[in-house]
Amino acid sequence: MATSPFQPVVPQRAFEAIVRQLKDAISGGLLQPGDRLPTERELAERFQVSRASVREALRVLEALGIVGMRRGADNGIVLLHEPGNAFTTVLDLLVALRHVPIDDVVEFRVMMETGAARRLADAPGDSLAALGSLLDQMADPALPQADFHRLDATFHVTLVRSVGNTLLDLVETAADSTLRTLITDVALVATDWTTVRPRIEAEHRAIYAALAAADPDRAADLITAHIRYWGGSIADRKAAAARA
């Protein structure tokens, strides 16, 4: 008789079953953003499980950005209107565990941002003005380095958001956050900030000029070079730090 392809079924843990039922209720329209869930005690009674299992399920949903725990007079468990970004935590861990190479994160950003740039160059709108405003703020010579990095990140995220795709927004934010965490870890820009800053500004200005000139090919080429150079620098510094 041939070997069976089937394996014994592993019993589902209680918190996984709770998460699945809540997901099904949301998918089925029985729960909507802003709805308040029953208390832990009430959920435990309805699911016929311990409050510890309910608490574990709620912690998973909170980590995923699905529910929020309100404190004070308005305390309770509420389904969030705006999604949390669990992608950031997941991607950080995947990179830290070397399941995803930094180079792959870099190339993923290239694909997302060049696509967004081509779209924006073809149909400039409010996002182009927002990018110009960010560049003006970054040009302030008194701007602290930490604020410069924040505006730099916002520039790239704003570019991707111009496409108007929520999933792209979340993934781009996660990829950008992961790379910037690595910048901090390896002190990439701390060694010669006076040289690094003008180069970043100039590259951003060139990207903006290409977008404003409705030149999608040049904008895509400039973004590719920008992301690959700085992403490669991060990967090199990270590798050197690991060997030290």
C-alpha positions, 0 to 999 in steps of 0.5 A: 500500500502506498504511503498516505499523504495525510498526517494526524490533525493537530488540535487547534489552540484555544486562542487560535480558534478565537482569532479565527472566529473573530476574523470570520465575524469581521469578514462576514460583516457582523463586526465593523470598525469602531465596534466595541467587543464584549469584555474578556469575561463575557468573551470567555463565557461565550467561547467557553474558554479561560480568560487567559486564552481570550487575553492571548487572542486579543494580544495577537489582534492588538499586535496586528493592529486590528483591535485597540485596548482603551483605558479610563472611562471609555475602556474596552476592546475596540476594532480600529478604524485605521490599520496598524502596521504589523508588516513593520514588526514582521519585516524587522524580525525576518531581516534580523533573523536573516530570513530576508536579505537586506538586498531583497528589501532594497530591491523591493523598495526599488520596484515600489517606488519606481512604479509610484514615480512613473504614475506620479510623473504621468499624473502630478497632483497634490502629492507633487506639491507635498514632496516639494514642501518636504524638500524645502523643510529638509533644506533648513540648515538648522534642522536637526539630523533626526528631523532630517531623517524623519522628513527623508522617510516621509518623502519616500512614503509620500511618493508611494502614497501618491498611487492611492493603494493602502497595501502599498502604503503599509508595505512601503512604510515597513520597508522604509522603517526597517532600513532606517532602523538599520541605519541607526544600528550601524551609525551609517550617517554619523561618520560624515554627516556634513558630506552625506546630507548635501548628497541626499538633498541633491538626489531628492531634488533631482528626483523631484525635478524629474517628476515635475518635468513629467519624465517618468524614465528619468525619475525611475532611474534616479530613484533606483540609483538613490535607493540602491546606493544607500541600501547597499551602504546599509548592507555593507555597514551591517555586514561589517558590524556583524564581522567585528 
